[in-house]
Amino acid sequence: MSKRTRWILAVALALGAGLWASTPPALVPDTQVPVLPDDLDAWLDATEQRTDETFGIIPGTAKRILWADGQQPTTYAVVYLHGFSATRQETAPLAELVADALGANLFETRLSGHGYQRDGLLDVRAEAWLADGAEALAVGQRIGRKTIIIATSTGASIAAAMLGQPGMESVDTIVMVSPNFAPQGAGAAWLTRPAGPLLARLIAGEYRSWETDNAQQMHFWTTRYPMATVIEVMRLVDLANKRLPAKIRQRLLMFYDEDDSVVSPQAALQVFSATEAPEKVAIAVRDTGDPSHHVLAGDILSPETTTAIAATIVEFIRRRGP
């Protein structure tokens, strides 16, 4: 072997090793169950206050519990997991309508890095979102006997990724709205493969930004964030696709729009079709008002469909009885 050949080979090996080393690690759930204090309201107020002092939480996006009757557990507890870059205002008042109809307590979380007035989605990891999911499930177990998860987009990825975790034992029904099992765009799947993060930065730059459809969306969503955070989303999506399809003990209700321009409805339908559940229904939603055909309910983007979707969720849950 010539000296030149050896040099080329050494460079190729070094480059290959560098590209392989840049591959994001697979996301592994933490099986520990969060320990919650007795006074949930005081705890939430204190933890959100600390975050507010550091980043400034946008009013109306903090984690909250809405109690149905004092601070007593109810038969059902509704837990809402919002999507990536959004907040609990995303589909509001959908979860509240469902909880009111069921006489259920409601917990709406705020995923790490979201709802910030400054430094939104900066240096946040997928592990933190799984921890947020575990915390939400633990709250659900405390405030109700059976948990109903309503999850939108990447919130649904979190719900899927949590399957098999201790907190899922009390979950009766998972409601997925535009679930993210694959974002639109052929390049998204490469973000967690060798050289994916490097290529993403070379092609798309260090930051991603997008235009909102109205002032309220601009206020409650984070519209500019590092490409590194998008890679964390894909780590979460990869784990969701390892958990589903599968045989699950929870009932499954899914809403989707065939023209969704944010996530792939075809990928979601494939996962849904191959998943075994005690009861499952997939419902196509049309003419919601959202130009992206993604946020299928809520006053901000799809006010005309919120009541009907809430009623459908309630009817689905009541089929089994309390």
HELIX and SHEET records of a PDB file:
HELIX    1   1 LYS A    3  ALA A   21  1                                  19    
HELIX    2   2 LEU A   40  PHE A   55  1                                  16    
HELIX    3   3 LEU A   94  LEU A  102  1                                   9    
HELIX    4   4 ALA A  126  ILE A  143  1                                  18    
HELIX    5   5 THR A  154  ALA A  161  1                                   8    
HELIX    6   6 PRO A  166  SER A  170  5                                   5    
HELIX    7   7 ALA A  188  THR A  192  5                                   5    
HELIX    8   8 GLY A  196  ALA A  204  1                                   9    
HELIX    9   9 ALA A  215  PHE A  220  1                                   6    
HELIX   10  10 MET A  227  ARG A  243  1                                  17    
HELIX   11  11 PRO A  265  ALA A  274  1                                  10    
HELIX   12  12 THR A  306  ARG A  318  1                                  13    
SHEET    1   A 7 ARG A  64  LEU A  66  0                                        
SHEET    2   A 7 ASN A 105  GLU A 108 -1                                        
SHEET    3   A 7 THR A  74  LEU A  81  1                                        
SHEET    4   A 7 GLY A 144  THR A 152  1                                        
SHEET    5   A 7 VAL A 171  VAL A 177  1                                        
SHEET    6   A 7 ARG A 251  TYR A 256  1                                        
SHEET    7   A 7 LYS A 280  ALA A 284  1                                        
SHEET    1   B 2 TYR A 207  SER A 209  0                                        
SHEET    2   B 2 ARG A 224  PRO A 226 -1                                        
END                                                                             
